[in-house]
Amino acid sequence: MIEPGEAIGLVETQRAELFTAERPLLLGSGRQLAPVEVAFETYGELNEDRSNAVFICHALTADAHAAGHHGDPERRGWWDNLIGPGRPVDTDRCFVVVPNLLGGCQGTTGPSSIDPATGQPYGLRFPALSVRDLVTVHRRLLEHLGIERPMAVVGGSLGGMQALQWALDYPEEIGGAALICASSRLTAQNIAFSAVAREAIMRDPDFNGGDFYGRERGPELGLALARMTAHITYLSEEAMRQKFGRRRQDPDAPPVEPGVAESDFDVDFQVESYLRHQGLSFLDRFDANTYLYFSRMMDRFDPFSEPEAFQRMKQLVTRFLVVSFDSDWRFDTGHSRVIQRALARAGAQVSFREIESPWGHDSFLLEIPEYHRTVQTFLNRLLEEQ
Amino acid sequence: MIEPGEAIGLVETQRAELFTAERPLLLGSGRQLAPVEVAFETYGELNEDRSNAVFICHALTADAHAAGHHGDPERRGWWDNLIGPGRPVDTDRCFVVVPNLLGGCQGTTGPSSIDPATGQPYGLRFPALSVRDLVTVHRRLLEHLGIERPMAVVGGSLGGMQALQWALDYPEEIGGAALICASSRLTAQNIAFSAVAREAIMRDPDFNGGDFYGRERGPELGLALARMTAHITYLSEEAMRQKFGRRRQDPDAPPVEPGVAESDFDVDFQVESYLRHQGLSFLDRFDANTYLYFSRMMDRFDPFSEPEAFQRMKQLVTRFLVVSFDSDWRFDTGHSRVIQRALARAGAQVSFREIESPWGHDSFLLEIPEYHRTVQTFLNRLLEEQ
C-alpha cells in the first residue's frame, strides 16, 4: 500500500513545440505535420550522464499526467501507484518522462488542434497515424530533453505496443522495454470491438464528418457507447461479479417480477449505473476523433509481419520484460506469448511473467504486489547495470 | 449433412387469438393483456393420444419459422438442421410446435401491436414481461392445439430459460426439457452487454420514447449497434479468427502503413464488413422495443432464487438434458453447471453434456454431430417411453 509521504506532490504539465513548419514531422504515410506541440510531465531528476531516463507510454485514453497531482492530492495521475519515490518506477533514482500521444486530445497536437492551413480544427483531415509515428515524436521529445538513450521504456496496452515498435526500430537505443498486457497483432474479436466503437461514433447524427468542434453538440452518444463497450472488455467477468454481482441500484426494488413503468429500461442493476457513469464521465476528457485514430492505429499494428523486422531484431540489445494478467481477455496471455516467442526467436533477452489477478486488462493500472515487484526488479537490474 | 429430400418442404405460419377481452392474459406483474395473438408453426402429425408434441422455444431474436421454407427452398427456418424427417427432432415421429414469443415482433402480440385502448401501438406502454409470462402463453397455445402435456420442451439460450421456468412451475406437465446453452441467472458481464444495447437504442435521437412506429425514422442506429455488439458475444474469439482473421476487405489495401483518407475509418477488415451487415440486416426483421423487453426479461431471470422453487422442484418428474458448448462465452459452461447442480440437488434426473465446438454461443444453431446426437438420443428415449 502507498504510505503517506511516499507519493509525488504537486506536478505540472509542460508543453514543447517539437516540430515546426521549418522542421516538420515526417509521418510514415509520407505526409508532413507541423506544428506539433507535445504535452508531457517529468518526475525525478536526470542524472549527470543522462542515463536514468524511464519513458512511459500511455494507453488508448490516458494522458501525460501519470503521477503526482495538479493541486488536489486526492486526484492523482493514472499510474501514481507505480511511479514515485521508492515505487517500482523509483523517482529517487530515475528521471521519468510521460508525454500525451501524438493524435491525442490532452495537450498534444491531434484532430482537435487547429490546422494552420485552414485556421480550423483538423477533424478527419488530420493525417492517419501509425504506432511508428508516435515513436518518432517520443524520440524527438527525448532529444529536446537532452537524452540520447532511455534506460527503459514502459507501457501498458497501447503503451506496450509503442515500446515494442521503438525497440524493434531502434534496437541499440533502448536499454529495457517493459511491455505490459500489450499485443503485437489484434485478433478479429479485438478489431470487432473497435469497429462497433467506430460505428457508434461515426453514425452519431452529431458527428458531422468529424467537424463537430465548437458546435452545440458533438457525437457524445456515440463516444459514450464506445467507452461503455470498451469498458466491459477492460474488466474480467470475475471482476464484474465481485464489484457488482447482480446487485440492484435500488436495493428495495422488487426481487424478480418487474414493475411496469417507462423507466423499467432505465438503470436497474448497479453494473448499469457504473457503465453509464463511465460513458458519461469520459465525454469530459476525450475527443471522438482521437478515439477513431487510435483505435484504427491499434487494429493495423502488426510489426512482426514486416519483412525487415526479423533482420533488425538480430541487432536487439534491448532487454525485454513481457507481462500479462491471467484474467485479461482484452489482450490475453496469448498476445504476450506471441511477442515473447517472436523476440526470443530473434535472440533477444526476454523475461515473461503471467501475473495472477482477477481484474482483467485493467490490472495494469492496479497495485498488484507480484506485478509491481516484477517491474521493480526489471528496472532495478537496469539501474544497477548503468 | 442434410441429404436432399430429407428436409421439410413448404410450411405456413399460423395465427391464433389465444387471449381475448373476455379471457385476458394475466401477467405475473398483475397486469392484464388482451387481445393476444400468437404466430406459430407446426411440423409433423400429432398422434392419437396426443403424446408426441415437442415444443420449441426460440431465443432472443428468432421467430416461429424454425424449419421448412415459405416458398424459397434456399431460405429455411433457423433450426432447419435440427428439425425434420429423421433429424434429431424427428417430424416423422413428433408433432413440433414453435411459436413466436409474447412481446415479439414476428406475428405475436408485442410492443409494435395496436393497443385497443388507444388505437396506437403500445410502444413502452406494453406491460413488462417475465419468462413466466412467456410460459403462460405457451401453455395456452398447447391447450388451443388440444395438447395437455408436451413430450418435450427444447430451447437454446433464452429458449432454454423458458423450458427451465416451465419445468419448475409445472413439474408434472413436461416429459423432458432440453436446455441448450441456457442460463438460470445472468452475470454482471451479461447484464453489462445488455445495458450497452439498451443505451444504444434508448439514446438514439429517433427512439422518441418508444413511439417511433409509422415515423420516417426509428432507432435504427441504436438497434444496429445493439446487434453488432451482441453478435461479437455470440461468436467465440476462435470462430472469428477462423472466419475472418485479419483479412482485409480490400485485399490490395496497403499492408501496414495506412493511407490517408476520410474513409480510413470506414470498413477495412472483413470482420468489420460482416458486423455492419449483421447490424443492418437485423433492422429489417426486428423491433427495437422488443429488444428492450426481452433483454430486460433475461437480466431479471433468476428462478432458483425464488423461495418456493426448491419446494416445487421436489415434485419434478421432468427429465432434463443440459447442454453447453466449450467455446461459448455468452453463457459459458458455468451457467449450465449451475442449472445442472440446482436440478440435481432437488433430485431431478439431469444429463449434462459439454460439447466441443469452436463456434461459441451460436453453436446451438449449427449442425454439430455430437450435439445433434445428444438431442436425438434424449428425444428418442422419451419417445420410446411413451
Interface residues (C-beta under 8 A of the other chain):
Chain A: G28 S29 R31 L124 R125 P127 A128 L129 S130 R132 R185 L186 T187 A188 Q189 I191 A192 F193 A195 V196 R198 E199 A200 M202 R203 D204 P205 G209 G210 L221 A224 L225 M228 T229 I232 L235 E237 M240 R241 K243 F244 G245 R246 P255 V256 E257 P258 G259 V260 A261 E262 D264 F265 V267 D268 F269 V271 E272 L275 R276 G279 L292 R296 M297 D299 R300 D302 S305 E306
Chain B: G28 S29 R31 L124 R125 P127 A128 L129 S130 R132 R185 L186 T187 A188 Q189 I191 A192 F193 A195 V196 R198 E199 A200 M202 R203 D204 P205 G209 G210 L221 A224 L225 M228 T229 I232 L235 E237 M240 R241 K243 F244 G245 R246 P255 V256 E257 P258 G259 V260 A261 E262 D264 F265 V267 D268 F269 V271 E272 L275 R276 G279 L292 R296 M297 D299 R300 D302 S305 E306
